[in-house]
Amino acid sequence: MRDSWRPRPAWATSVRDPRAIGRVRHVRGATVTVELDQSLAGVTPLWEGRLHPIGQVGSLVEIPQGPVKLVASVTLVGIAELSGVLEPSAAVQVGDRWLQVQLLGEVDGLGRFQRGVTTYPGLDDPVHFTTPAGLRTIFPPPGVSHVRLGSLAGASDVEVALAAQPLVMRHGAIVGSTGSGKTSAVASLLQSFVRDGWTSANVVVVDPHGEYAKAFGASATVRSVLGTGDSMLRVPFWALPAADILRAFCGRDESAIVSSRFGDLVTSARRDFVRGAKWLQMEPAAVTADTPVPFDLFQVWYRLDYENNATYSQAGGKGDAEVDEAGDAPTLKPTRFRSYGMGSAAPFKGPFYQNYQAAPDRLRLRLTDPRFRFFLEPQGDPGGEDPLPRVILDWLGNARPLSVLDFSGVPSEAADLAVGLVLQMLFELAVRSQATGIGRPRPVLIVLEEAHRYLGDSATTRVAKESANRIAREGRKYGIGLLLVTQRPSELPDTALSQVGTIVALRLTNGKDQSTVKSALPDAVAGLAEALPALRTGEAIVAGEAVTLPCRVQISRPNPGPEADDPSLDSWRTAPSENDVADAIERWRGGPPGKGTP
């Protein structure tokens, strides 16, 4: 059984307007079915010397309504006898070529585009393909309020720019499988901020793999946890709560006995610093183990190690300590004690003897590890100045628009704690900034690479997870934006993606990741989202508040590019030689390159 209507052999609209491609046959809310003109050769008509790919999922069409043009996106393409029953029809329509399109917005008589439609098309209304001029009406160019991302996948001469305000302040996400061009997309977008005149931007890139330094040149400051001098990234351990300090330097959660005693010693050390610091106006009694003021961690270790190994001339820790060789806190030299006697013979075990087991040794090991040097600076001088303002200005890139914080090369739990501390402190400062400072007076965008490491259930540290989720929930109120970058969007919590206003989705091959992104996209682009596994490298589906319409975009290649390309095999064709691994071994040990064995 067929529908009562029959396709016409040739349509008058084909003659009246060379841009006509078909007619409206079904209207179901915002979903419209279009029967293609039988005289149309293929689905890529030629007009004014160029092809117009109307049969591509994601391409745009127009439906004239007097002075208004409705704009719709192609979501399905088909031939009726192959596709079966086409809703809302109850019968198979044999021989019909059709498009299914989703109404997205309209262009008024003055050429102004707006989202949403004020009227719906009628049956038999003609449908036209869009021209580059019409597309430029819809997609504003880069300028005062927009930053370039790339060009339309089906019209390379039409630029696509993102509205900077909603992109930064309402959060964004760039997702894609490994090799899809995700890192290059981030680099290209940030380069556009600088080149399009956003020279006083506040963009902080959290780079766990050391990929971005190459891409930004003089536009960015680059500080690394393994750097030296001005290139060293400093994250003061003393700004963390005591429990997180212990976890960072011991590499694990310690027993309740160790944690409690460590907290007591830290509280005492912080109070001692406050009493002597001229630049701190605080009551020592108000200081706790978690108050972010400097203290001497070496002295805390020394005391913990002393108690763990001390023996005494009398039982119960009385009498003189049986010191064999004096220790020294600044050089991390432990005190050596005479071994305790057997039975009732002196020396006797101290009251805390081996209560802390190997915790002091683990703490000392990381305090001597050069890879943790970034955590130990600045120490804080009671007679000097507050070290935090300079540290935070370094994080923000000083006077440059971009700042890259390179956390590659250190254990993940330490790096994640440091990232959590950076996020926490930037957010706390934004909350408290009023006429000056960061946040509402001067917003900050934090680009969080490997975002699933910090927001997901598998996050290794409480500080990073809580700080990242808090910025995702509350950051826009205080001028802190997040750009989440991940290859595993399915590992992000639902609350994180629900807070994201703009999504740039590159190729995704994992079914679970595809489902996560599809659920975060508007229903109107569900058909467009089906193209996720088939996108080209550097091509993305872009939707949300920062883009006029959901669309497929070929993202501009960054110049220069990040350190994200696959290594070349050219070296395999050179003359045979031994591999030079000396410098790599020296860096692994934490020393400077150039001192390895020849």
Secondary structure, DSSP 8 states (H G I E B T S, - for coil): ---S----SS-HHHHH-TTEEEEEEEEETTEEEEEE-TTS-TT--EETTEE--TTSTT-EEEEEETTEEEEEEEEEEEEHHHH---TT-SS--TT-EEEEEEEEEEE-TTS-EEES-SS---TT-EEEE--HHHHHHHS--SSSSEEEEEEETTEEEEEEEEEHHHHHHT-EEEE--TTSSHHHHHHHHHHHHHHTT-TT--EEEEESSS-SHHHHGGGEEEEETT--GGGB----GGGS-HHHHHHHHHSS---HHHHHHHHHHHHHHHHHHHHH-TT----GGG--TTS-----HHHHHHHHHHHHH-EEEEGGGEEEE-EEE--BTTTTB--EE----STT-SSEE-TTTTTTTTHHHHHHHHHS-GGGGGGG-----TTS--SHHHHHHHHTTTTSSEEEEE-TTS-HHHHHHHHHHHHHHHHHHHHH--SSSSSSSS-EEEEEETHHHHHSTT-S-HHHHHHHHHHHHHHHHHTEEEEEEES-GGGS-HHHHHT-SEEEE-----HHHHHHHHHHS-GGGHHHHTTGGG--TTEEEEEETTSSS-EEEEE---SS--TTS---SGGGGS-------HHHHHHHHTS-TT-S--
